[in-house]
Amino acid sequence: MLEWIDDITRFIFLEDDPKPADILFIPGNGHAEPSEWAAKLYLDGYAPLILPSGRYSITTGAFCGQQTGNHQYEGCFETEWAFMRTVLMENGVPDSAILCEDEATFTYQNAIYSRRRTDQERLTVRRAILCCMPVHARRAKMYYQTLYPNSELLLCPTPSAAITRINWTAEPEGIDAVLGELERCGSQFHDILREITL
């Protein structure tokens, strides 16, 4: 494989081994897999709290329903958070362990409003686990690390995703998804980088 393809793969597809943490974060989405994976990590004892974050995508103006997942979750979900909460609870997470953030409409807001919520709860986040789709790992880490600069963020993307570090170059959908993420990792951070460094 071309070296620059390997470079892109390493940049986009982050993955850490889970360790005991203070909280699990799930950025807003309509995919069942990250919440299912977060539920497993919770039940395995990796963190006592889960904070899903999301209202709906700013580009659609409404939550359009479940996008992927082997199990179809029933319900009329007005927000991404309501959908993720249902997935978590149906996979064994008690409601008392799920914090609410249902206002964010894009990934940077997921991080901003999650920080606001953990501050409201007076939580000290020394280490957090971030559960997302594999292709979103780098951008999610960039945003959450910006809001939690003194925290250790472990990227634990769902292992059950269609697009992975192994197969992303095999189909047009994978190529478009990964290169789209690469573009957004540049285009969405101009103002943020100026703000935090200049």
C-alpha positions in Angstrom: 0.0 0.0 0.0 1.2 3.5 -0.6 2.8 5.2 2.3 0.5 8.2 2.3 -2.5 5.9 2.6 -0.9 4.3 5.7 -0.4 7.8 7.1 -4.0 8.7 6.6 -5.1 5.4 8.2 -2.9 6.1 11.3 -4.2 9.7 11.5 -7.9 9.0 11.3 -8.3 5.6 12.9 -7.3 6.1 16.6 -7.8 3.2 19.0 -6.8 2.7 22.6 -7.2 -0.1 25.0 -9.9 0.7 27.6 -8.9 1.5 31.1 -10.9 2.4 34.2 -12.2 6.0 33.7 -14.4 8.6 35.2 -16.9 8.8 32.4 -17.8 7.4 28.9 -18.6 10.0 26.2 -20.6 9.3 23.1 -20.8 12.2 20.5 -24.1 12.6 18.8 -25.0 10.2 16.1 -27.7 7.9 14.7 -25.6 4.8 14.8 -26.5 2.1 17.4 -23.0 0.6 17.5 -21.2 3.3 19.6 -23.9 3.2 22.3 -24.0 -0.6 22.3 -20.2 -0.6 22.7 -20.4 2.0 25.5 -23.0 -0.1 27.3 -20.6 -3.1 27.2 -17.7 -1.0 28.5 -20.0 0.3 31.3 -21.2 -3.2 32.2 -17.5 -4.4 32.2 -16.9 -1.8 34.9 -14.8 0.8 33.0 -16.7 3.9 34.0 -19.7 4.7 36.4 -21.3 7.3 34.1 -22.1 7.7 30.4 -22.7 11.1 28.7 -24.3 10.8 25.3 -24.5 14.2 23.6 -26.7 15.4 20.8 -29.9 17.0 19.6 -29.7 16.4 15.9 -27.5 17.4 13.0 -27.5 21.1 12.2 -27.6 20.1 8.5 -30.9 18.2 8.8 -32.7 20.2 11.5 -34.2 17.0 12.9 -33.2 13.6 14.1 -33.7 11.3 11.1 -33.7 8.0 13.0 -31.4 5.1 13.3 -28.8 4.9 10.5 -27.0 1.6 11.2 -26.9 -1.3 13.6 -27.9 -5.0 13.5 -30.7 -4.4 16.0 -33.5 -2.0 15.2 -34.5 0.1 18.3 -38.1 1.1 18.4 -39.4 4.5 19.4 -40.1 8.0 18.3 -36.9 9.8 19.0 -36.8 13.6 18.9 -33.1 13.8 19.6 -29.9 11.8 19.2 -29.6 11.7 23.0 -33.1 10.1 23.3 -32.0 7.4 20.8 -28.7 6.8 22.4 -30.3 6.6 25.9 -32.7 3.9 24.6 -29.9 1.9 23.1 -27.9 2.1 26.3 -30.9 1.1 28.5 -31.9 -1.8 26.2 -28.3 -3.0 26.6 -28.4 -3.1 30.4 -27.3 0.4 31.5 -29.5 1.9 34.3 -31.1 5.3 33.6 -29.3 6.6 36.7 -25.9 6.2 35.0 -26.9 8.2 31.9 -26.3 12.0 32.0 -28.3 14.2 29.6 -27.0 16.6 27.0 -29.6 17.0 24.2 -28.8 20.4 22.8 -25.7 20.0 20.6 -26.1 20.0 16.8 -22.5 19.4 15.7 -19.5 17.7 17.0 -17.8 20.7 18.5 -21.0 21.5 20.4 -21.0 17.9 21.6 -17.7 18.6 23.3 -18.6 22.1 24.5 -21.9 21.0 26.0 -20.5 17.8 27.5 -17.9 19.9 29.3 -20.6 22.2 30.5 -22.6 19.2 31.8 -19.7 17.6 33.6 -18.9 21.0 35.2 -22.5 21.3 36.3 -22.2 17.9 37.9 -18.9 19.0 39.5 -17.2 16.0 38.0 -13.4 15.8 37.8 -12.6 14.1 34.6 -9.1 12.7 34.9 -9.6 10.0 32.3 -12.5 9.5 29.9 -13.4 6.9 27.3 -14.7 8.3 24.0 -17.0 5.9 22.1 -17.7 6.7 18.4 -17.6 5.2 14.9 -14.0 4.4 13.9 -13.9 6.8 11.1 -14.9 9.7 13.5 -12.2 8.9 16.1 -9.6 11.6 15.2 -12.0 14.5 14.8 -13.9 13.5 18.0 -10.6 13.4 19.9 -9.6 16.8 18.6 -12.8 18.4 19.8 -13.0 16.7 23.1 -9.3 17.2 23.9 -9.8 20.9 23.2 -12.5 21.0 25.9 -10.8 18.6 28.3 -7.1 19.6 27.8 -6.0 18.2 31.2 -7.8 14.9 30.8 -6.6 11.6 29.4 -8.9 10.7 26.5 -9.0 7.1 25.4 -10.5 6.5 22.0 -12.4 3.2 22.0 -14.5 3.2 18.8 -17.0 0.5 18.2 -15.5 -2.7 16.8 -18.7 -3.4 14.8 -18.6 -0.8 12.1 -18.8 -1.2 8.3 -15.9 1.2 7.6 -12.6 0.2 9.4 -8.9 0.9 9.2 -8.6 -2.4 7.3 -11.2 -1.9 4.6 -11.7 1.8 4.0 -9.9 1.8 0.7 -11.9 -1.1 -0.7 -15.1 0.7 -1.5 -16.0 4.2 -2.7 -18.1 4.8 0.5 -15.1 4.2 2.7 -12.8 6.4 0.6 -15.4 9.2 0.7 -16.0 8.8 4.4 -12.3 8.8 5.4 -11.2 11.6 3.1 -14.2 13.6 4.1 -13.0 13.3 7.7 -9.5 14.2 6.7 -10.9 17.4 5.1 -13.0 18.3 8.1 -10.0 17.8 10.5 -8.5 20.8 8.6 -11.4 22.9 7.6 -13.2 22.9 10.9 -10.3 23.9 13.1 -9.0 27.2 11.7 -10.8 29.4 14.3 -10.3 26.9 17.1 -6.6 26.6 16.6 -6.2 30.4 16.4 -8.2 30.8 19.6 -6.3 28.3 21.6 -2.8 29.1 20.4 -2.5 32.8 19.4 
